[in-house]
Structure formats: structure tokens, C-alpha cells
Amino acid sequence: MITFLGKQTFISRFGDASFVCMATDELKISKNQLLKRISKPIKVDKEEIFFRVLIGKVYFPQDGLEVKDIIKSLDLSIQLNKCRKRFPSQKEIGEQELIQRVKLENEITMALKKNQFELFLQPKVLWKEKKIKGAEALLRWTHPRYGAVSPVDFIPIAEETGLIIEMGEWVFEEVCKVLQKWKNNKHSR
């Protein structure tokens, strides 16, 4: 790594799968060159292992004087780069919209942790037979500050980021609870 990053570079593990590279000068390699080198698969016991790499860049002191501020700026830079991969053209999506999308992604994560989502079941009715055929699960989000957030706004972001899997699991669990409740009420009559 030092051969292509430079001698005045320090690399350290920062988390489970996070590394920080600190340099005293501008790196001698571009972000794309670095991504290309790091993203190459490695072989372990005849198997190729691929890495998903996200890069953020911050400058001291412009992006923060305290370590916590620099880390916060770095996290935002990584999130913005992740969004730019999805929306590479600045004409397609502006900087402020990127920041809003990152904020909304974080809000969705918090909403899942704080149970801000609600489930509504909409019956599917066979009118001629006058029977309920099934139900459609509708996910709704009432944000504590912003009020009702349209699924049109949060579902696409959840799909793009993979949060949709956690949402789907939550919906499945909630539907099972409702069905069990209905079953218990039916037998208690």
C-alpha cells in the first residue's frame, strides 16, 4: 500500500470492516485508482474474495478540528460518494438533494429501531362471492418531526440501500402477530 500511497501515509483499522488512511500531503493516487487497486479480489484457498469499497475524503482543519467532527465529516463524505455511485451525474441529482437522501436514509434506520412504522392491512375482496380473498400489507411511516412520510419517498431509498430487507422482516413479523390475534379472537367467541 505504501508504494502507491506514499511514505507519509498512515493506515489503521477503524472498525469491523473500516480502515482509515491519513496522509500529511495530498495522496499520489486518485480515488478511482485507489478503488481499482483495493477492489481487486484476493484468493484464499482457491476462492476469490471480493470487497465492496466506499471512500470518503476529508481535510484537516477544514472539515473539523475535533476527532468526532472529522469522523462525522468522513461519514457524510462516504455516504455522499455512495449516493453519487447511484446517481453519478450532478445534473441528475444536486448536492443538497444528495444530503437530503443521506439524511432520509439515516432517518429510515432510526425509524426501524424506534418502531415508527405502522402496518395497515387492506382487504382484497371478491365482490361477487362476498368474501375476503386476502389482504395487502401497507407500510406507513409517521415521523415524529415531519409527520406522515409518503412510501414514494422512503421505499425507493430503502430498496437502494438494502434497508428494505429489514423492513420486510418487520412487516412479516407484524402480519404474523395480527393473524395470530385474529385467530385468538375467532376462537374466543
C-alpha positions in Angstrom: 0.0 0.0 0.0 2.8 2.4 0.9 4.3 2.1 -2.6 1.3 3.7 -4.2 0.0 5.9 -1.3 3.4 7.5 -0.3 5.7 7.2 2.7 4.0 9.9 4.8 0.8 7.8 4.9 -0.7 6.0 8.0 -3.3 3.3 7.5 -5.2 1.9 10.5 -8.2 -0.4 11.1 -11.1 1.8 12.3 -13.9 -0.7 12.8 -15.1 -4.2 11.8 -14.6 -3.6 8.1 -13.4 0.0 8.1 -9.9 1.4 7.6 -8.6 5.0 7.8 -5.8 6.3 5.7 -4.2 9.5 6.9 -1.7 11.4 4.8 0.3 14.5 5.6 0.2 15.5 1.9 -2.3 15.0 -0.9 -2.3 11.3 -1.9 -0.2 10.5 -5.0 -3.1 8.3 -6.3 -6.6 9.3 -7.4 -9.7 8.0 -5.7 -10.5 5.9 -8.8 -7.0 4.4 -8.9 -7.3 3.6 -5.2 -10.7 2.0 -5.7 -9.4 -0.1 -8.6 -6.5 -1.4 -6.6 -8.4 -2.1 -3.4 -11.4 -3.6 -5.2 -9.3 -6.4 -6.8 -10.3 -9.8 -5.5 -7.9 -11.8 -3.4 -7.5 -15.6 -3.5 -8.0 -17.6 -0.3 -7.9 -21.4 -0.6 -8.6 -21.2 -4.3 -11.6 -19.0 -3.7 -11.8 -15.4 -4.8 -13.0 -12.9 -2.3 -14.4 -9.5 -3.5 -14.6 -6.4 -1.4 -17.1 -3.6 -1.5 -15.2 -0.4 -1.1 -16.6 3.0 -0.2 -14.3 6.0 0.0 -14.7 9.4 1.7 -12.2 12.2 1.8 -11.9 14.9 4.5 -9.3 17.6 5.1 -7.9 18.9 8.4 -8.7 21.5 9.6 -11.4 22.5 7.0 -13.7 19.5 7.8 -13.3 19.6 11.6 -10.9 20.4 14.4 -12.1 17.6 16.8 -11.8 13.9 16.0 -15.6 13.5 16.4 -16.2 16.2 13.8 -13.7 14.8 11.4 -15.3 11.3 11.7 -18.7 12.9 11.2 -17.5 14.7 8.1 -15.8 11.5 6.8 -19.1 9.5 7.3 -21.0 12.1 5.4 -18.4 12.1 2.6 -18.7 8.3 2.3 -22.5 8.5 2.2 -22.4 11.2 -0.5 -20.0 9.0 -2.5 -22.3 6.1 -2.1 -25.2 8.2 -3.4 -23.1 9.5 -6.3 -22.5 5.9 -7.4 -26.2 5.6 -7.6 -26.6 9.0 -9.2 -23.3 9.7 -11.0 -24.4 12.8 -12.9 -24.6 16.0 -10.9 -27.2 17.2 -13.3 -29.4 14.2 -12.3 -29.2 15.0 -8.6 -27.8 18.0 -6.8 -25.6 18.2 -3.8 -28.4 19.3 -1.5 -30.6 16.5 -2.7 -27.8 14.1 -2.0 -27.5 15.4 1.5 -31.3 15.1 2.0 -31.2 11.5 0.7 -28.4 10.6 3.1 -30.4 12.2 6.0 -33.5 10.3 5.0 -31.6 7.0 4.8 -30.4 7.7 8.4 -33.9 8.6 9.5 -35.3 5.3 8.0 -32.7 3.4 10.0 -33.8 5.2 13.2 -37.4 4.7 12.4 -36.8 0.9 12.2 -35.0 1.0 15.5 -37.7 3.2 17.2 -40.7 1.4 15.8 -42.0 4.5 13.9 -43.6 2.4 11.1 -47.2 1.2 11.2 -48.8 -1.6 9.3 -52.2 -1.4 7.8 -53.9 -4.4 6.2 -56.2 -3.6 3.3 -58.6 -6.4 2.5 -58.8 -7.9 -1.0 -62.5 -8.6 -1.6 -64.2 -10.9 -4.1 -67.4 -8.9 -4.5 -69.5 -11.5 -6.3 -68.7 -14.1 -3.7 -68.8 -11.5 -0.9 -65.6 -13.0 0.6 -62.3 -11.6 1.6 -59.7 -13.2 -0.6 -56.7 -11.9 1.3 -55.1 -8.7 2.4 -52.4 -6.3 1.2 -49.9 -5.1 3.8 -49.4 -1.3 3.6 -46.4 0.2 5.4 -46.8 3.7 6.7 -44.3 6.0 8.5 -45.2 8.8 10.8 -42.1 10.7 11.5 -42.1 12.5 15.0 -41.0 15.8 13.4 -42.2 15.7 9.8 -45.4 13.8 10.2 -46.6 11.4 7.5 -43.8 10.4 5.1 -45.0 9.0 1.8 -43.9 5.5 0.8 -43.0 7.0 -2.5 -40.2 8.9 -0.7 -38.9 6.2 1.6 -39.4 2.8 -0.2 -37.0 3.6 -3.1 -34.2 4.6 -0.7 -34.9 1.5 1.4 -34.6 -0.6 -1.7 -31.4 1.1 -2.9 -29.7 0.8 0.5 -30.8 -2.7 1.4 -32.9 -1.5 4.4 -35.9 -2.9 2.6 -34.9 -6.4 3.8 -35.1 -5.3 7.5 -38.4 -3.5 6.7 -39.7 -6.7 5.0 -38.8 -8.8 8.1 -40.5 -6.3 10.3 -43.7 -6.3 8.1 -43.7 -10.2 8.1 -43.4 -10.3 11.9 -46.2 -7.7 12.3 -48.5 -9.6 9.9 -47.9 -12.8 11.8 -48.8 -11.0 15.1 -52.1 -9.7 13.5 -53.0 -13.1 12.1 -52.4 -14.7 15.5 -54.5 -12.1 17.2 -57.3 -12.7 14.7 -57.1 -16.4 15.2 -57.2 -16.0 19.0 -60.2 -13.6 18.7 -62.1 -16.1 16.4 -61.6 -18.9 18.9 -62.6 -16.8 21.9 -66.1 -16.1 20.6 
